[in-house]
Amino acid sequence: MEELVKLVSKKTGLSADMSKVAIETVMGFLKKKLPAPIAAQVDAVLKGDAAGVAGTIGSLLGGKKK
């Protein structure tokens, strides 16, 4: 999430705190609109859990479930 905060801050000129608020607002909106499994994956990516996301996506696409 920190990487995204820095990017938004750089692109918009907002402070890091305001960028984080903006990101959290958008993410909250998206998570309400997306199906629960997808929203959970978005959360995982933002928390830096790319390995968990890859495994779940593999399972969704017919791979072996752990």
N, C-alpha and C positions, 0 to 999 in steps of 0.2 A: 504494500500500500504506500510505503514511503516513496518509492520510485514514482508512482502515479501522482502523489502530492507534489513532488518536485517538478514533474513535467507540467502539471496544471499551473503551478505557480509561475514557472518560467514562461509558459505560453500566454498567460492572462495578465501577469503582473500582480496577481493577488498574493497576499501573505500566505505562508504555509498553513496557518490556522484557518484562514478563509477558504483556501483550496481544499482542505480536508472536509470542511463543512459542505462545500459544493459537491465533492465526490460522494460523501455519505448520503446526501440528499438524492442524488441521481441513482446511487446503488439501491437505496431504499425503494425508490419508485420502480426500478427494474425488477427487483426481487418480488414485488407485489404483482407485477405483470407476467413474469415468467413462471413456467411450471416449477413446482417445488424442487425436483431433482436438478434442474438447470440452475435455479437460483442458488442451490447449495454448492454447485460447482463454481459459480462466479465468486461466491464467498471464499471457497478454498483457494482459488487463484489469487485473490487479493491478500490472503493470509500467507501466501508463498508455498502452498501445498500442491505443487505441480505434479508430483509423483502420484499422490492420491487421486488427482483429477484424471491423469492418464489411465490409471487402473479402472476407474469408474467408467470412463468413456469406452475403454476396451470392452468392459462387461456389457455396456449398452449396445455395442456393435456386434455382440455375439462371441466375445472372447471368454476365456475361462473366468469364472467367478472365484474370488478368494474366500 
